[in-house]
């Protein structure tokens, strides 16, 4: 998430849009004359009608609409037509009780128009990716969704077995519980049957769903790995997967979610975008900081936290370059320095400061995201450097 277009003085007309699947409500104001315009566009071809309507307004015009399920197609179309258009992060728009009580498309468009025409507004805008980046990001997110669905399907199966007295309790010679969802675990599942036909049918359905979900997650992961080997992604994925807690699929997720690494001006902005900075409720002489905001990119935040879930068992901060990865010497050195730094920080927070493991992990993940950005910027600089 970034700031809105700071060069607002050059715009004459500000257009607020309330975009839906089958309709677009528009409200515009000429800030020099105070004249107000409104329009509503419905059905097939409404984007072209809106574009022609905006072109007829006193220019130059600045358009904006809320982020949501309608995506970025309209913003890309208007920008290609020479019209400045931003997608506003919906969480940054001020809302009042009056807005909730009186809500319709026309009023929503007018509220956006008032906000973007305000020279002292503080809303944030969402970065608009190109079509290729958006497609790659959708695949990575589909993989993460499939992983979650697989976990839920497996949990439903194990909960069903637990209710009927079947518990996986196979152990190693050392007495440790063997991992589930292995070939041995599948053989154990094959040995289970139920006397009641309804229970047997339910068991079969739950097993098929768990198996299908696992296969779908594996197939999508293979697609993500193929993306990471594409020429435009490989240098970034090779560098980022050298960080501890980030495998190659996770590195590709980071590449897709960041999109353009140069859109962040500092590591602090990366942490804010990822939602790993604490909430601030300070007032007067009292400083109150709560949990992390969890705003912004939930997909990458969760993947990085899960990748660091085993941090408490690590010994040292080093990580060998993954097989098949060919990072540059500079990127490899940055990753090595990051791994040592993150491990030292985690050890300090848990050992010296007495922080609980989960809080320490989230604090480390906040810094890990910044190192991902540093590596991305390093690779970007290397790719843009003139060949000697």
C-alpha positions in Angstrom: 0.0 0.0 0.0 1.3 3.4 -0.9 0.3 7.1 -0.8 -2.0 8.7 -3.3 -0.7 10.8 -6.2 1.0 13.7 -4.5 0.8 15.9 -7.5 -2.8 16.7 -7.0 -2.5 20.4 -8.0 -2.3 19.5 -11.6 -5.8 17.9 -11.7 -8.9 19.9 -12.4 -11.6 17.3 -11.9 -11.8 14.6 -9.2 -13.9 11.5 -9.9 -15.1 9.1 -7.3 -16.3 5.7 -8.5 -18.3 3.0 -6.9 -17.6 0.0 -9.0 -19.7 -3.2 -9.0 -19.9 -6.2 -11.3 -22.8 -4.8 -13.4 -22.8 -1.1 -12.6 -20.6 1.9 -12.0 -21.7 5.0 -10.1 -19.6 8.1 -10.7 -19.5 11.5 -8.9 -17.1 14.2 -10.1 -16.3 17.8 -9.1 -14.4 20.6 -10.9 -12.4 22.0 -8.0 -11.9 25.3 -9.9 -15.5 26.1 -10.5 -17.2 23.9 -8.0 -19.4 22.3 -10.7 -20.5 18.7 -9.8 -21.1 15.9 -12.3 -22.7 12.5 -11.8 -23.2 9.5 -13.9 -24.3 5.8 -13.8 -23.2 3.2 -16.2 -24.8 -0.2 -16.4 -24.4 -3.5 -18.2 -22.1 -4.6 -21.0 -19.8 -1.8 -22.3 -20.1 0.3 -19.1 -16.3 0.6 -18.9 -16.2 2.2 -22.3 -19.1 4.5 -21.5 -17.3 5.6 -18.3 -14.1 6.2 -20.2 -15.9 8.4 -22.7 -17.7 10.3 -19.9 -14.5 11.0 -18.1 -12.9 12.2 -21.3 -15.6 14.8 -21.6 -15.0 16.3 -18.2 -12.7 19.3 -17.7 -9.3 17.8 -17.6 -7.0 16.6 -16.5 -9.1 14.2 -14.3 -8.1 12.0 -11.4 -10.3 8.9 -10.7 -10.3 6.5 -7.8 -12.4 3.6 -6.5 -12.2 1.2 -3.5 -10.3 -2.0 -3.6 -12.4 -5.1 -3.7 -13.6 -8.0 -5.7 -13.8 -6.1 -9.0 -10.0 -6.1 -9.2 -7.7 -3.8 -11.2 -9.0 -4.1 -14.8 -10.8 -0.7 -14.7 -7.8 1.1 -13.3 -5.5 -0.4 -16.0 -8.0 0.5 -18.7 -8.3 4.1 -17.5 -4.5 4.5 -17.2 -4.0 3.1 -20.7 -6.4 5.7 -21.9 -4.3 8.5 -20.3 -6.5 9.0 -17.2 -4.9 9.0 -13.7 -6.7 6.4 -11.7 -5.9 4.9 -8.2 -7.4 2.0 -6.3 -7.9 3.1 -2.7 -7.2 0.7 0.1 -10.7 0.4 1.6 -9.3 0.1 5.2 -7.9 3.7 4.9 -11.1 5.5 4.1 -12.8 7.2 7.0 -16.2 5.9 7.9 -18.9 7.4 10.1 -22.0 6.1 11.6 -24.0 8.3 9.3 -22.3 6.6 6.3 -23.4 3.2 7.6 -27.0 4.4 8.0 -27.3 6.1 4.6 -25.6 3.9 2.0 -26.1 3.6 -1.7 -23.9 3.6 -4.8 -24.5 7.3 -5.4 -23.5 8.3 -1.9 -20.5 5.9 -1.9 -19.2 7.5 -5.1 -19.7 11.0 -3.6 -17.9 10.0 -0.4 -14.9 8.8 -2.4 -15.0 12.0 -4.5 -14.9 14.2 -1.3 -12.0 12.3 0.1 -9.8 12.4 -3.1 -10.6 16.1 -3.6 -9.5 16.9 -0.1 -5.9 18.3 -0.2 -5.3 17.0 3.3 -6.6 13.5 2.8 -4.7 10.6 4.2 -6.0 7.6 2.4 -3.7 4.9 1.0 -3.7 3.4 -2.5 -3.2 -0.2 -3.6 -0.4 -0.9 -6.1 -1.9 -1.9 -9.5 -0.1 -4.9 -11.0 0.2 -5.7 -14.6 -1.8 -8.6 -16.0 1.1 -11.1 -15.9 2.0 -10.2 -12.3 -1.6 -10.5 -11.3 -2.0 -13.9 -12.9 1.2 -15.2 -11.2 -0.1 -13.8 -7.9 -3.4 -15.5 -8.4 -1.7 -18.9 -8.9 0.4 -18.5 -5.8 -2.6 -17.5 -3.7 -4.6 -20.5 -5.1 -1.8 -22.8 -4.0 -1.9 -21.3 -0.4 -5.6 -21.6 -0.4 -5.4 -25.3 -1.5 -2.8 -25.9 1.3 -5.3 -24.5 3.9 -8.2 -26.6 2.4 -6.0 -29.7 2.5 -5.3 -29.1 6.2 -9.0 -28.6 6.9 -9.9 -31.8 5.1 -7.3 -33.8 7.0 -8.5 -32.3 10.3 -12.1 -33.2 9.5 -11.0 -36.8 8.8 -8.9 -37.1 12.0 -11.7 -35.5 14.1 -14.2 -38.1 12.7 -11.8 -40.9 13.6 -11.3 -39.5 17.1 -15.0 -39.4 17.7 -15.2 -43.1 16.8 -12.2 -44.1 19.0 -9.5 -44.4 16.3 -6.3 -42.6 17.2 -3.0 -42.7 15.4 -0.4 -43.7 18.1 2.4 -45.4 16.2 5.8 -44.5 17.7 9.5 -44.7 16.8 12.0 -46.8 18.8 12.8 -43.6 20.7 9.2 -43.2 21.8 8.3 -40.3 19.6 5.0 -40.2 17.8 5.4 -41.0 14.1 4.4 -38.4 11.5 0.9 -38.6 10.0 0.1 -38.6 6.3 2.8 -41.0 5.4 2.6 -44.4 3.6 2.5 -46.0 7.0 -0.3 -43.7 8.1 -2.2 -44.5 4.9 -1.9 -48.2 5.6 -3.4 -47.6 9.1 -6.3 -45.7 7.5 -6.9 -48.7 5.2 -7.2 -51.0 8.2 -10.1 -49.0 9.7 -13.6 -50.0 8.9 -17.1 -49.4 10.5 -20.0 -51.7 11.2 -22.6 -49.0 10.4 -23.0 -48.4 6.6 -23.6 -44.7 7.2 -20.4 -44.3 9.1 -18.5 -46.3 6.5 -19.8 -44.1 3.7 -18.9 -40.9 5.7 -15.4 -42.3 6.2 -15.0 -43.0 2.5 -16.1 -39.5 1.6 -13.8 -37.8 4.1 -10.8 -39.9 2.9 -11.5 -39.1 -0.8 -11.8 -35.4 0.0 -8.6 -35.4 2.0 -6.8 -37.2 -0.8 -8.2 -34.9 -3.5 -7.2 -31.8 -1.5 -3.7 -33.0 -1.1 -3.3 -33.8 -4.8 -4.7 -30.4 -5.7 -2.3 -28.6 -3.4 0.6 -30.6 -4.8 -0.4 -29.8 -8.3 -0.6 -26.1 -7.7 2.7 -26.1 -5.9 4.3 -27.7 -8.9 2.8 -24.8 -11.0 4.3 -22.3 -8.5 7.7 -24.0 -8.8 7.5 -23.8 -12.6 6.8 -20.1 -12.3 9.9 -19.6 -10.1 12.0 -21.0 -13.0 10.7 -18.5 -15.6 13.5 -16.2 -16.7 11.9 -13.0 -15.3 11.3 -14.7 -11.9 14.3 -17.0 -11.4 17.0 -14.4 -10.3 14.6 -13.2 -7.5 13.5 -16.7 -6.4 17.1 -18.0 -6.4 18.2 -15.1 -4.1 15.1 -15.1 -1.7 15.1 -18.9 -1.2 18.5 -18.5 0.5 16.8 -17.0 3.5 16.0 -19.4 6.3 12.3 -20.1 6.6 11.7 -19.5 2.9 11.6 -22.4 0.5 11.5 -22.0 -3.3 7.7 -22.0 -3.5 7.6 -19.4 -0.7 10.2 -17.3 -2.5 8.0 -17.3 -5.6 5.0 -16.2 -3.5 7.1 -13.3 -2.2 8.1 -12.3 -5.8 4.5 -12.4 -6.9 3.2 -10.4 -3.9 5.9 -7.8 -4.0 5.5 -7.4 -7.7 7.7 -4.4 -8.1 10.3 -4.2 -5.2 11.1 -0.6 -6.0 7.6 0.6 -5.0 8.7 0.5 -1.3 10.9 3.3 -0.2 12.1 1.7 3.1 11.9 -1.4 5.1 9.5 0.3 7.5 7.0 0.6 4.6 7.4 -3.1 3.9 6.5 -4.0 7.5 3.5 -1.7 7.4 2.4 -3.3 4.1 2.8 -6.8 5.6 0.8 -5.9 8.7 3.6 -6.9 11.2 3.9 -3.5 12.9 2.1 -3.1 16.3 -1.1 -1.2 16.7 -0.8 2.2 18.4 -3.4 3.4 20.9 -1.3 6.1 22.5 -3.0 9.2 24.0 -1.7 12.0 26.2 1.0 10.6 28.5 0.0 7.0 27.9 1.7 4.9 25.3 -0.2 1.8 24.4 0.9 -0.7 21.7 -1.1 -3.8 21.0 -0.9 -6.7 18.6 0.2 -6.4 15.0 -2.2 -4.7 12.6 -2.5 -7.7 10.2 -3.4 -5.2 7.5 -2.1 -5.6 4.0 -0.8 -8.8 2.5 -2.1 -11.7 4.6 -0.8 -14.4 2.1 2.9 -13.6 2.4 2.6 -12.7 6.1 1.2 -16.1 7.0 3.7 -18.0 4.7 6.6 -16.3 6.4 5.3 -17.0 9.9 4.7 -20.6 9.0 8.2 -20.8 7.6 9.6 -19.6 10.8 7.5 -22.0 12.9 10.5 -24.2 13.5 12.9 -21.4 14.5 13.1 -22.6 18.1 14.9 -25.8 17.1 17.5 -24.3 14.8 21.1 -24.3 15.7 22.9 -21.4 14.2 21.8 -19.1 11.5 23.4 -20.5 8.4 21.7 -22.0 5.4 23.3 -23.7 2.4 22.3 -22.5 -1.0 19.3 -24.6 -2.1 19.9 -27.1 -4.8 19.2 -25.6 -8.2 19.5 -22.0 -7.0 22.2 -19.8 -8.5 22.2 -16.5 -6.6 24.8 -13.9 -7.3 27.7 -13.6 -4.9 26.3 -10.3 -3.5 22.8 -11.8 -3.0 24.2 -14.9 -1.3 26.3 -12.7 1.0 23.2 -10.6 1.9 21.2 -13.7 2.6 23.9 -15.1 4.8 24.1 -11.9 6.8 20.3 -11.9 7.1 20.2 -15.4 8.4 22.8 -14.7 11.1 21.1 -11.5 12.1 17.6 -13.0 12.3 18.8 -16.0 14.4 20.6 -13.7 16.8 17.6 -11.5 17.1 15.3 -14.4 17.8 17.7 -15.8 20.4 18.0 -12.4 22.1 14.2 -11.8 22.2 13.6 -15.3 23.7 16.7 -15.7 25.9 17.6 -12.2 27.0 14.2 -10.4 26.9 12.1 -13.4 27.9 9.6 -12.9 25.1 7.3 -15.8 24.3 8.2 -17.8 21.2 5.3 -16.6 19.1 5.9 -12.9 19.7 9.6 -13.4 18.9 8.8 -15.2 15.7 6.4 -12.4 14.5 9.1 -9.8 15.4 11.7 -11.7 13.4 9.2 -12.2 10.5 8.7 -8.4 10.3 12.5 -8.1 9.8 12.6 -11.1 7.5 10.2 -9.4 5.1 12.6 -6.4 5.0 15.5 -8.7 4.1 13.3 -10.1 1.3 12.9 -6.6 0.0 16.6 -5.9 0.3 17.4 -9.0 -1.8 14.7 -8.1 -4.3 16.3 -4.6 -4.7 19.7 -6.1 -5.0 18.6 -8.5 -7.8 16.7 -5.6 -9.5 19.9 -3.5 -9.5 21.9 -6.4 -10.9 19.5 -7.0 -13.7 19.4 -3.3 -14.6 23.1 -2.8 -14.5 24.7 -2.4 -18.0 26.6 -5.5 -19.2 30.3 -5.0 -19.0 
